[in-house]
Amino acid sequence: MGEIFLNDKSVFPDDELVFSIIGDKELLWKQAFTCLFGNHKDITVQWK
């Protein structure tokens, strides 16, 4: 797979795309969001 640039604001990157980019860092990604959502109830996810 070639380089992927997330510069199209109309395309929301789903988990499959994100995980294909970050590879073996998937577990870290999931743990980070679990921690954020667990400790900060007011966080929302928004693609910008």
C-alpha positions in Angstrom: 0.0 0.0 0.0 1.3 3.4 -0.9 1.3 6.5 1.3 -2.0 7.5 2.7 -2.8 11.2 3.3 -5.9 12.0 5.4 -6.4 15.3 3.8 -9.9 14.8 2.4 -12.2 16.4 5.0 -15.3 14.7 3.5 -13.9 11.2 4.1 -14.1 10.0 7.7 -11.3 7.5 8.5 -12.9 4.4 9.9 -11.1 1.9 12.2 -10.0 -0.3 9.3 -8.2 2.6 7.6 -6.6 3.9 10.8 -5.4 0.5 11.8 -4.0 -0.1 8.3 -1.9 3.0 8.8 -0.7 2.5 12.3 -0.1 -1.2 12.0 1.1 -2.8 15.2 0.2 0.3 17.2 -3.5 -0.7 17.1 -3.5 -1.9 20.8 -1.9 1.4 21.9 -4.6 3.4 20.0 -7.4 1.4 21.6 -5.9 1.8 25.1 -5.5 5.5 24.6 -9.1 6.0 23.7 -10.3 3.7 26.5 -8.3 5.8 29.0 -9.6 9.1 27.5 -13.2 8.1 27.4 -13.0 6.5 30.8 -11.5 9.6 32.5 -13.2 12.4 30.5 -16.8 11.9 29.9 -17.2 15.1 27.9 -14.9 14.1 25.1 -16.4 13.7 21.6 -14.9 12.3 18.5 -14.9 14.6 15.5 -13.0 14.4 12.2 -11.5 17.8 11.3 
